[in-house]
């Protein structure tokens, strides 16, 4: 099925003079450097998440284990009634930073619509490799799914977008019975082809060589049968993130699965996830709506 698109224009190509010089790949992935006030955002996110966690009361089950190690933990936010199913949000941070506690408030849109929401932490590079991080996310989803019956919906932001789409690949680390419960996935500003990251300073901490980049790139993989994927990106993001989103949708368009591409007007890499707090937002609908 062809992906639906809100914008079909491609990013403007570099002019001929630009092509004579190597691209600055570190700058291509430097979101904060191009968003005014970005340095203050992590503290603001943490404060907002902390206030939300305090207001949840007994609807929050925190620090649930899914494996060994201090970061093998997830939080579970319960709806007011019986859950419709399990929604999982996987955080970003280039596989190098952050944990689940910074993003709890993003559960509210799905929670208000009747879903139990799991927010896992996962081991970070350089202490863990990308394959190990991918496996850990699968373990977290498995542990959460054992506590919540019904369909499973995944969403992830940036590096988290990469990780949730890895769950949809033909070599998914999820067990077949869990893949059968998986009815929709949203990659928000996700990273789908990791080969360009080999040219960034992140390549060292990520232990990223060509073999790993190829194996861990969803855009270079085949999807599981019946996969449902929405690729979501802010229209005002860095050109590389627009390219990554369009690439993912175009590649998996070649398989018999449902793929949708949405470029959110006026949104940058950090504001694009804010609508997850709103149960009526289109992004929340893409995550936990009836259509998957």
Buried (B, 14 or more C-beta within 10 A) or exposed (E): EEBEBEEEEEEEEEEEEEEEEEEEBEEBBBBEEEBEEBEEBBEEBBEBBBEBBEEBEEBBBBEBEBBEBEBBBBBBBBBEEEBBBBBBBBBBBBBEEBBBBBBBBBBBBBBBBBBBBBBBBBBBBEEBBBBEBBBBBBBBBBBBBEBBEBBBBBBBBBBBBBBBBBBBBEEBBBEEEBBBBBBBBBBBBBBBBBBBBBBBEBBEBBEBEEEBBEBBBBBBBBBBEEBBBBBBBBBBBBEBBBBBBBBBBBBBEEBEBBBBBBBBEEBBBBBBBBBBBBBEBBBBBBBBBEEB
